[in-house]
Amino acid sequence: MGRFSKWLMALGFLAFILWVIVLANRGEVGQWFGFIRYLPYGDKLGHMVLYGTLALMLNWALGWRALRWGHWAQWGSLAVALFAVAEEMAQAWNPNRTLDGWDLAADAVGLILATGASVWISRRVESTPGSAQH
């Protein structure tokens, strides 16, 4: 798959997450995603899946690039981690949102799982003869 397609998918997923955030900020997320309330830990699973998927997609779009000091410091995961922290902290000033450390913990679990998957995939890509990383 081409680089443009990878970025299109990653940025499209980011746009979806931004749409969900806007709905939540306006107090309208329940109209679209009310079913999550009926799932055990649905909100936390949503955080894990959304931020983990975004990190995996960004790592993929970036060609599994990592900081020089180790595969575990994937650039996409780091960017999503900063975004997640900023978004969660911003909730403190929105009357329709609740600053929740457990949400941030769920984001972290999703990021850790996605980073682990990214490292595993990047090592498989590197070990495949004739494969291109990008």
C-alpha positions as CSV (number, residue, x, y, z in Angstrom):
1,M,0.0,0.0,0.0
2,G,1.3,3.4,-0.9
3,R,2.4,6.1,1.5
4,F,-0.5,8.4,0.6
5,S,-3.1,5.6,1.3
6,K,-1.5,5.0,4.7
7,W,-1.7,8.6,5.6
8,L,-5.2,9.0,4.3
9,M,-6.4,6.1,6.5
10,A,-4.5,7.4,9.6
11,L,-5.7,11.0,9.2
12,G,-9.3,9.8,8.4
13,F,-9.3,7.8,11.7
14,L,-7.9,10.9,13.5
15,A,-10.8,12.9,12.0
16,F,-13.3,10.3,13.3
17,I,-11.8,10.7,16.8
18,L,-11.9,14.5,16.6
19,W,-15.6,14.2,15.6
20,V,-16.2,12.0,18.7
21,I,-14.4,14.6,20.8
22,V,-16.5,17.4,19.4
23,L,-19.7,15.4,20.1
24,A,-18.5,14.8,23.7
25,N,-17.6,18.4,24.2
26,R,-21.1,19.4,23.2
27,G,-22.7,16.7,25.3
28,E,-24.0,14.9,22.3
29,V,-22.0,11.7,22.3
30,G,-24.8,9.7,23.8
31,Q,-27.0,10.3,20.8
32,W,-24.5,8.5,18.6
33,F,-22.7,6.1,20.9
34,G,-25.3,5.5,23.7
35,F,-24.8,1.7,23.4
36,I,-21.4,2.0,25.0
37,R,-23.1,2.7,28.3
38,Y,-24.6,-0.8,28.2
39,L,-21.2,-2.5,27.7
40,P,-19.2,-3.4,30.8
41,Y,-16.4,-0.9,30.9
42,G,-17.5,0.3,27.4
43,D,-16.1,3.8,27.8
44,K,-12.7,2.4,28.9
45,L,-12.7,-0.2,26.1
46,G,-13.5,2.7,23.7
47,H,-10.5,4.7,24.9
48,M,-8.2,1.7,24.5
49,V,-9.4,0.8,21.0
50,L,-9.6,4.4,19.7
51,Y,-6.2,5.6,20.9
52,G,-4.5,2.2,20.3
53,T,-5.8,2.0,16.7
54,L,-4.8,5.6,16.0
55,A,-1.3,4.9,17.3
56,L,-1.0,1.7,15.3
57,M,-2.1,3.5,12.1
58,L,0.2,6.5,12.7
59,N,3.1,4.1,13.3
60,W,2.3,2.3,10.1
61,A,2.0,5.6,8.1
62,L,5.4,6.7,9.5
63,G,7.0,3.4,8.4
64,W,7.4,2.1,12.0
65,R,9.9,4.9,12.8
66,A,11.2,5.1,16.3
67,L,13.5,7.3,18.3
68,R,17.1,6.3,18.0
69,W,17.3,4.8,21.5
70,G,14.8,2.0,20.9
71,H,12.0,0.4,18.9
72,W,9.6,1.0,21.8
73,A,9.7,4.7,21.3
74,Q,7.6,4.8,18.2
75,W,6.9,8.3,16.8
76,G,3.2,7.6,16.2
77,S,2.7,6.3,19.7
78,L,4.4,9.2,21.2
79,A,2.3,11.7,19.2
80,V,-0.9,10.0,20.2
81,A,0.2,9.9,23.8
82,L,0.7,13.6,23.8
83,F,-2.6,14.1,22.1
84,A,-4.4,11.9,24.6
85,V,-2.9,13.7,27.6
86,A,-3.8,17.1,26.2
87,E,-7.3,16.1,25.3
88,E,-7.9,14.5,28.7
89,M,-6.6,17.6,30.6
90,A,-8.7,19.9,28.4
91,Q,-11.8,18.2,29.8
92,A,-11.2,19.9,33.2
93,W,-12.5,23.2,31.6
94,N,-15.6,21.7,29.8
95,P,-18.8,21.4,31.8
96,N,-20.0,18.5,29.6
97,R,-16.9,16.5,30.2
98,T,-15.2,14.8,33.2
99,L,-11.5,14.7,33.8
100,D,-10.9,11.0,34.5
101,G,-7.6,9.4,35.3
102,W,-9.0,6.0,34.4
103,D,-9.7,7.2,30.9
104,L,-6.1,8.2,30.6
105,A,-5.0,4.8,32.0
106,A,-7.2,3.1,29.3
107,D,-5.6,5.3,26.7
108,A,-2.2,4.2,28.0
109,V,-3.1,0.5,27.8
110,G,-4.3,1.0,24.2
111,L,-1.0,2.8,23.4
112,I,1.1,0.1,25.0
113,L,-0.7,-2.7,23.1
114,A,-0.4,-0.7,19.9
115,T,3.2,0.0,20.4
116,G,3.9,-3.6,21.1
117,A,2.1,-4.6,17.9
118,S,4.1,-1.9,16.0
119,V,7.4,-3.2,17.3
120,W,6.4,-6.8,16.4
121,I,5.3,-5.8,12.9
122,S,8.4,-3.6,12.3
123,R,10.7,-6.5,13.2
124,R,8.8,-8.8,10.8
125,V,9.0,-6.2,8.1
126,E,12.7,-5.7,8.6
127,S,13.3,-9.5,8.6
128,T,11.4,-10.1,5.4
129,P,13.8,-10.3,2.4
130,G,13.0,-7.7,-0.2
131,S,10.4,-5.9,1.8
132,A,10.1,-2.2,1.8
133,Q,9.3,-0.5,5.1
134,H,7.4,2.4,3.5
